[in-house]
């Protein structure tokens, strides 16, 4: 360990002391090191190209799945609703804002607990966002179970913007396929067919905006 002395309240190194560990202490340190996970025990699908762990948060996004992963935050503890950092000081009441120069109450904030979900099947579900179709656009959240996929759709006359907020997905747009990870962004141009598939080990979630909807 390092011993310090102080000169006008400024710490300076006085002496470096090397502590010799006993045989028993060395054995304990070796056992502790063996208990730490090594890269050889990690599945290749759980390591990114930069050899970093993918971030998995502790939400299932509406899908039940067995979690056998040893990696990721809070694997032994589920956050309670009052500890959710994305819902701090959230309100479901309408908030006064200016509309064409006049103040009026509008619904401009939506908690994730207030999202209305539709679940066409056990593989994916869609939650509507604040922007509605009567405004010429729509927004919402798409959740995909493990190995789940959104069936093939056509973008029609509108453009779609997707932002991956959790997991790994595969996009198939027209004749091209490509993988997208967390914070990856994809635009589906008008008049293109597309599908989205979860290729990760955990449920995936995406935020989307559809622009150019005919009234």
C-alpha positions as CSV (number, residue, x, y, z in Angstrom):
1,X,0.0,0.0,0.0
2,X,1.0,3.7,-0.3
3,X,1.7,5.9,2.7
4,X,1.1,9.7,2.3
5,X,2.4,12.8,4.0
6,X,0.8,16.2,3.7
7,X,2.5,19.5,2.8
8,X,0.1,22.5,3.2
9,X,-2.7,20.0,2.9
10,X,-1.4,18.6,-0.4
11,X,-0.9,14.9,-0.2
12,X,2.5,13.6,-1.3
13,X,3.8,10.0,-1.5
14,X,5.9,9.2,1.5
15,X,6.6,5.5,1.2
16,X,5.4,2.5,-0.8
17,X,5.0,-0.6,1.3
18,X,4.8,-4.0,-0.3
19,X,2.7,-6.4,1.7
20,X,3.6,-10.1,1.5
21,X,0.5,-12.3,1.4
22,X,0.4,-15.6,3.3
23,X,-0.1,-18.8,1.4
24,X,-3.7,-18.9,2.6
25,X,-4.4,-15.4,1.3
26,X,-2.9,-16.2,-2.0
27,X,-5.1,-19.3,-2.3
28,X,-8.2,-17.1,-1.6
29,X,-7.2,-14.6,-4.3
30,X,-6.7,-17.4,-6.8
31,X,-10.2,-18.9,-6.0
32,X,-11.8,-15.5,-6.4
33,X,-10.2,-15.0,-9.8
34,X,-11.5,-18.4,-10.9
35,X,-15.1,-17.3,-10.1
36,X,-15.0,-14.4,-12.5
37,X,-16.4,-15.0,-15.9
38,X,-13.9,-15.3,-18.7
39,X,-14.3,-14.6,-22.4
40,X,-14.1,-18.3,-23.2
41,X,-17.4,-18.9,-21.3
42,X,-19.3,-16.2,-23.2
43,X,-21.4,-17.1,-26.2
44,X,-20.2,-15.4,-29.4
45,X,-23.7,-13.9,-29.9
46,X,-23.3,-12.0,-26.6
47,X,-20.1,-10.2,-27.6
48,X,-20.0,-7.3,-30.0
49,X,-17.4,-6.8,-32.7
50,X,-15.5,-4.7,-30.2
51,X,-15.6,-7.5,-27.7
52,X,-17.9,-5.6,-25.4
53,X,-21.0,-7.0,-23.8
54,X,-24.3,-6.1,-25.4
55,X,-26.4,-4.0,-23.1
56,X,-29.5,-5.9,-22.0
57,X,-31.9,-4.1,-19.7
58,X,-34.2,-6.0,-17.4
59,X,-37.5,-5.6,-19.3
60,X,-39.3,-8.4,-21.2
61,X,-41.3,-5.9,-23.3
62,X,-44.4,-7.9,-22.9
63,X,-42.9,-11.3,-23.7
64,X,-42.0,-14.0,-21.2
65,X,-38.7,-15.8,-21.8
66,X,-36.3,-17.8,-19.6
67,X,-33.2,-15.8,-18.8
68,X,-30.1,-17.9,-18.4
69,X,-27.6,-15.2,-19.2
70,X,-25.0,-14.4,-16.5
71,X,-24.4,-11.0,-18.0
72,X,-26.2,-7.7,-18.1
73,X,-27.3,-5.3,-15.3
74,X,-29.5,-6.2,-12.5
75,X,-29.9,-9.9,-13.5
76,X,-30.8,-10.8,-9.9
77,X,-33.1,-7.9,-9.2
78,X,-36.1,-6.5,-11.0
79,X,-36.6,-2.8,-10.8
80,X,-39.8,-1.7,-9.1
81,X,-42.1,0.8,-10.8
82,X,-41.2,3.6,-8.4
83,X,-37.5,3.2,-9.3
84,X,-37.9,3.4,-13.1
85,X,-35.7,6.3,-14.1
86,X,-37.7,6.9,-17.3
87,X,-40.9,7.6,-15.3
88,X,-39.5,10.1,-12.8
89,X,-42.0,13.0,-12.4
90,X,-44.0,11.7,-15.3
91,X,-47.6,12.8,-15.5
92,X,-50.7,11.6,-17.5
93,X,-52.4,15.0,-17.2
94,X,-52.6,17.4,-20.1
95,X,-50.0,20.1,-20.0
96,X,-50.6,23.8,-20.9
97,X,-48.8,24.8,-24.1
98,X,-49.2,27.5,-26.7
99,X,-51.3,26.5,-29.7
100,X,-51.5,29.1,-32.5
101,X,-50.6,31.7,-29.9
102,X,-53.2,30.7,-27.3
103,X,-52.6,28.6,-24.2
104,X,-54.5,25.3,-24.0
105,X,-54.0,21.9,-22.3
106,X,-52.6,19.3,-24.6
107,X,-51.4,15.7,-24.2
108,X,-47.7,16.0,-24.9
109,X,-46.3,13.4,-22.5
110,X,-46.9,9.7,-22.4
111,X,-45.5,7.3,-19.8
112,X,-44.6,3.8,-21.0
113,X,-47.1,2.4,-18.6
114,X,-49.8,4.3,-20.5
115,X,-49.0,2.9,-23.9
116,X,-51.9,1.0,-25.5
117,X,-50.6,-2.3,-26.9
118,X,-52.0,-4.5,-29.6
119,X,-50.7,-8.0,-29.8
120,X,-51.5,-9.7,-33.2
121,X,-49.6,-12.8,-32.1
122,X,-47.1,-14.2,-29.6
123,X,-44.1,-13.0,-31.7
124,X,-44.6,-9.2,-31.8
125,X,-46.7,-6.4,-30.5
126,X,-47.3,-2.7,-31.3
127,X,-47.9,0.2,-29.0
128,X,-49.3,3.5,-30.3
129,X,-47.5,6.7,-29.5
130,X,-48.6,10.3,-29.0
131,X,-48.7,11.2,-32.7
132,X,-51.9,9.9,-34.3
133,X,-52.8,9.2,-37.9
134,X,-55.1,12.1,-38.3
135,X,-52.1,14.4,-38.2
136,X,-50.7,12.9,-41.4
137,X,-48.2,10.8,-39.4
138,X,-48.1,8.2,-36.7
139,X,-45.6,7.0,-34.1
140,X,-45.3,4.1,-31.7
141,X,-43.2,1.2,-30.3
142,X,-42.6,-2.2,-31.8
143,X,-41.6,-5.1,-29.6
144,X,-40.4,-8.4,-30.9
145,X,-40.1,-11.7,-28.9
146,X,-37.0,-13.8,-29.3
147,X,-37.0,-15.2,-32.9
148,X,-40.1,-13.0,-33.4
149,X,-40.7,-11.0,-36.6
150,X,-43.0,-8.4,-38.0
151,X,-44.7,-9.9,-41.1
152,X,-43.9,-8.5,-44.5
153,X,-45.5,-5.1,-45.1
154,X,-45.4,-2.4,-47.8
155,X,-44.5,1.1,-46.9
156,X,-47.0,2.3,-49.5
157,X,-47.0,6.1,-50.0
158,X,-45.4,6.8,-46.7
159,X,-41.9,6.7,-45.3
160,X,-41.0,4.9,-42.1
161,X,-38.2,5.7,-39.6
162,X,-37.1,3.0,-37.1
163,X,-34.8,3.4,-34.1
164,X,-33.6,0.3,-32.3
165,X,-33.8,1.0,-28.5
166,X,-32.9,-2.5,-27.3
167,X,-31.7,-5.8,-28.8
168,X,-30.5,-6.8,-32.3
169,X,-32.8,-7.0,-35.3
170,X,-32.5,-8.0,-39.0
171,X,-34.2,-5.7,-41.6
172,X,-35.2,-7.1,-45.0
173,X,-36.1,-4.1,-47.3
174,X,-36.8,-4.9,-50.9
175,X,-34.0,-7.3,-51.8
176,X,-31.5,-6.3,-49.2
177,X,-30.9,-7.8,-45.7
178,X,-28.8,-6.2,-42.9
179,X,-28.5,-6.3,-39.1
180,X,-29.1,-3.3,-36.8
181,X,-28.1,-3.0,-33.1
182,X,-29.0,-0.6,-30.3
183,X,-29.4,3.0,-31.4
184,X,-29.2,1.9,-35.1
185,X,-31.6,3.8,-37.3
186,X,-33.3,2.7,-40.5
187,X,-35.5,4.5,-43.0
188,X,-37.9,2.5,-45.2
189,X,-38.6,4.6,-48.4
190,X,-42.1,4.7,-50.0
191,X,-43.3,1.7,-52.0
192,X,-40.9,-0.8,-50.5
193,X,-41.7,-4.1,-48.8
194,X,-40.0,-4.8,-45.6
195,X,-39.8,-7.2,-42.6
196,X,-38.1,-7.0,-39.2
197,X,-36.8,-10.0,-37.3
198,X,-35.3,-10.3,-33.8
199,X,-32.0,-12.1,-34.1
200,X,-30.8,-11.4,-30.6
201,X,-31.0,-13.5,-27.4
202,X,-33.5,-11.1,-25.7
203,X,-36.7,-9.4,-26.7
204,X,-36.1,-6.4,-29.0
205,X,-37.8,-3.0,-29.1
206,X,-37.9,-0.3,-31.7
207,X,-39.4,3.2,-31.9
208,X,-41.0,4.1,-35.2
209,X,-42.4,7.1,-37.0
210,X,-44.5,6.8,-40.1
211,X,-44.7,10.0,-42.2
212,X,-46.9,10.8,-45.2
213,X,-50.1,9.0,-44.2
214,X,-53.0,9.9,-46.5
215,X,-55.9,11.5,-44.5
